[in-house]
Amino acid sequence: MPLIHLFRRCNQRCVFCSYPADAGADGPAGLGDWLREIAAMPPGPVQISGGEPLLAGTSRLCLLLAAVKKLGRKAELQTNAIAAAGLPAGELTRLCKALKAAGGYFNVNFPAASPAADFRITKTRGAFGRRLAGVRRLVKAGAAVRLTHVISSLNYKSLPAFAAFAAKELKGIAWLQFSYIKGVGRAEARYLPKYGEVKPYLLEALRLCRAAGLRCDVDHIPPCYLGSFYRLNVDIVKMKEGRPGPHLQEKARVAACRGCRFLALCPGPRKDYMAAHKKL
Ligand code: SF4
């Protein structure tokens, strides 16, 4: 999915931030630059990212979303949802409507089920409570909300607890994605747990989601580590349809993939995972 980074500015300091480390300081980019960038992208839905896109302000975001719609494209608005907690009601409604009109959804980075764990990951005081309030407001306003739970060495043992938390405290979300940390940007290798360490906790979390009727999927952990839940791996559909995209650039098959029953459905493990751990 084509991606635009509006700017680097953010109200969190997540240890897993994948914003390109070599991107330099924010330039003078504004609405006109963003629209030109989107118009020049290959076809398909647009991921609007940052930094934190909500810091662009509601008016500019609504104009951006209207332009995306006019181009006949859909939008995914990535956010940590903190700013959504404090938006005046009218602005929140306007933003949700503009996103809905663009056939889109909020993709909320939600990394923990408690304030202390949230702080260890986002390095931002008070973020957990504001994020929780922000997501609830978005859901209440009728927006489609996907949660992305980035799996790192700081939270993988709490995956079942997070699944239970999401099912109980965040009713109304459209779905939950468990997404293994990318070893790029600010993410240091020590935050990348081994797939084998993550597996039992992730499978339990997926069982809990299934029992609670909470839709979920998994990104950046290959099917060979997902047991009977392998169909939840998001690359499988892309591979079946022969879609181009970052999954083919960021991942590559390795010697251990030889003879694998998922070979045609899996692009292999992430290259940065192999750089950190040397073996699958
Ligand atoms: S192709 Fe490789 S990474 Fe993918 S499921 Fe098979 S063994 Fe695992």
Residues whose N, C-alpha, C, O or C-beta is under 5 A from the ligand:
A	BS01	SF4	P222 P223 C224 A256 C257 C260 F262 L263 C266 G268 P269
